[in-house]
Amino acid sequence: MLYGGYFVYSDKTGVYGVEAAVLEPIGDPDTPHPKQFRVYRFICDRCTFINGILSDNKFHPDKPAWFAKDLPSLAEQAGESIELFISRFTSENVVQRAMAWRAVGEYWGFDELDSYPITLTRKEVYNRYRRECYK
């Protein structure tokens, strides 16, 4: 694991929501073998889009998501139309939703999605993520 990663987890039992993990190397980006990584984990909730409102609150779909006012900028940064971007947030497809939530993290910073990221050493990253990285 040299450059970080993005992992999407879907609970096969359906008990837990879709989660994503972002691994960012800490330190100089030109270092070929970073010694530490910051790991952000967050839920990739399925949003609703009703009456022109993108909401991440299934109980109050009339309340816009905290990032909804920035949809034009988010879509532009992702190089997509607003319609496609909204369809990613509302998709049943977990990968599509994870792509939309990643764009939110890249735009606002992943600390907006996970206020308490963990820091792992290179060895800890290898032990925790080796099955995902080394198939």
Number of C-alpha atoms within 10 A of each C-alpha: 18 13 15 15 15 15 15 19 16 15 10 9 7 8 8 11 17 20 17 21 20 20 23 20 24 17 11 9 11 8 12 10 13 19 15 18 24 16 21 22 21 23 17 25 20 21 23 23 16 11 8 9 16 23 24 23 15 12 8 10 17 17 14 19 16 10 14 15 12 14 17 15 12 23 19 13 13 18 10 13 14 16 11 12 23 20 17 21 25 21 18 12 11 22 18 17 24 27 19 24 22 22 18 21 19 15 16 14 12 22 14 14 18 16 11 11 18 12 17 18 15 17 13 13 19 15 10 12 15 13 9 11 11 8 5
